Amino acid sequence: MTSRCFPGAHLGDTLPSGSLVSVSRVTSPVRAVAALSLVLVPSLIAAPAFAHPRPTDQLVSVTATTETPGVYDDDAGGNGDADDPAIWVNRHDKAHSVVIGTAKNAGLKVYDLKGKLLQSIKAPAAPGPDDEAGRFNNVDIVHGFRLGGRTVDLAVTSDRGRDQIRSYVIDQHTGRLTDVTAANVPLAFSADQAAVNEQSTVYGLTTFKERGTAYVVGTRRHATDVGLFKLSTVGGKVTYKKVDTLDFPSTFRLPNGTTWSPCEEPGEGPQLEGLVVDEAAGTLYAAQEDIGLWQVKVGHGRFQGKPRSVERTKEFGVPATYDEQSEECVPSGADPGYGGRIAADTEGLTIYKTGRRSGTLLVSSQGDNTFYSYDRQTLRPLKHFAIVDGPAADGSQDCDGADTVSTPLPGYPHGLLVVQDGDNTPVELGDDGEARVNTNFKFLDAKILTR
């Protein structure tokens, strides 16, 4: 296993396209987008020279077709919290395709295309009385995995409570899940159970295949290192081995000569969560919540080269200090104007594929309850939209995870887009008269992702 660390990145460590672009303050309501390359000269930034016309950034509103039942973060709701969806297309009968969603302490949920709950899977129990129980954070699909002499599709999820990667066979006809995780799978990041209980554990997750081998990319909670894991089989079950590690930047030299790191709670780093791999391009896209959207090459069972910026958050470069009393980060200086468009946190990532290399990359801009899309090949900014209240479902706020497919499905002629809603309504009161924390998933036709 190899490890590469880039602790102090320059603001110029960005995409290797042929264009030069500035992220300095502009008079337009839309800030300069760091979606193309930037060349840094001491104390100076290159003038804007976009390869494509600057996007108008006009916000478009869309509505969901349906939604899943609320998931409640209390004892009555199994301490559930909807987080990340994955869409599985049933090639035998598309009408029986399913959406698999993580619900953290409440495990996994399987829904049909109308949002009806079909199956609930509990997260694993704690191994000991003082240990953490299972807590499922992200989920993705592996297609065509060889297991016990047959070819299966897997739902693979990050168990941040137990610091494990768990695998479930998807029934080819019903979409129901069966646990096939090996009993002795290793800890993803922790050295031992005591370290697991500190919960700097596997967090974000995505999967991809290369030359028939299945891999998982996993991030770590409150940290900047990302692991590459190779899936394999043992005794008819699924296990894995970490084969590479990459550390993303946490400190940046700004064009004004200062050094900046995002404000975090003491002892925590600027974590990553949202991930997606463009297999055809051999590129991993990674969302570092307070920093922005990155890309890095991945192939031959390893990460290749440095992470390069696609776009920064609006808050990038803004000085802030952690206040112990309020337990919040408080701005401690003026905005220097080096940010992009994404409102922190940078969250869910997914690719709407229309061909081997064509399609749309989508990112959740959690801080302003919107989404940005980019051309899959050129990363040219495309659309800015919000999912708002409609006749069939309320909108999506504080969105964590998202997934999409371009395959036409019943009720979704342009394919399906599923996003998490971190503030589902209507509000429901518990027995104590207090509002129950309520999250779920919204389903909508993916027309907004078409060109």
Secondary structure, DSSP 8 states (H G I E B T S, - for coil): -EEEE--EEETT-B--SS-B---S--SSSS---TTS---EETTEE---B-SS------EEEEE-SEE---EESSGGGTTB----EEEE--SS-GGG-EEEEE-BTT-EEEE-TT--EEEEE-----SSTTS----EEEEEEEEEEEETTEEEEEEEEEETTTTEEEEEEE-TTT--EEE-B-TT---SS-SSHHHHHTT--EEEEEEEEETTEEEEEEEETTS-EEEEEEEEEETTEEEEEEEEEEE---EEE-TTS-EE-----TT----EEEEEEETTTTEEEEEETTTEEEEEEEETTEEEEEEEEEEEBTTTT--EEEETTTTEEEE-S---S---SB-S-EEEEEEEESSSS-EEEEEEEGGGTEEEEEETTT--EEEEEEEE--SS-----S---EEEE-S-BTTBTT-EEEEEESS-SS--B-TTSSB--EEEEEEEEGGGG--
